[in-house]
Amino acid sequence: MRDNFMSVKMANIPENVSLARIITTGFIAPLDPTVSETSDIKTAVSEAVTNAIIHGYENSDGEVELRIASIGRKITIEVSDHGVGIEDVQAVKQPMFTTKPEMERSGLGFTVMESFMDSVEIKSVRGEGTTVVLEKQLQ
């Protein structure tokens, strides 16, 4: 199997969370991941895209970029926004931390991502945006 990559930009609207899941599933399908690996990756992508949509732009229009690459059986997924950025990256990684309690957010997004992926990296600059990098080695 050849190494592969792709990139897509989408509006920061909730309907695009399912689109991101479908795109990701289609991209990894030729690598014949297990059902569990597929589910793990789709869940992590959902959380990352949801965070970009809800927190990235503070209720203003913007775009979310989804980049996926495979090198061998290692999958790297980047979800980026060019929104407000994260003030305290370490705080948002703590279970139950939320900046939107009025939206009944559970504050488990990054915890979920970390439990399903081999690594999760958050790159954020206040006022410039955030990129979440998810990696998983398929068996």
Secondary structure, DSSP 8 states (H G I E B T S, - for coil): ---EEEEEEEES-TTHHHHHHHHHHHHHGGG---HHHHHHHHHHHHHHHHHHHHHSSTTS--EEEEEEEEETTEEEEEEEE-SS--S-HHHHTSTT--S-GGGT--S-HHHHHHHHSSEEEEEEETTTEEEEEEEEE--
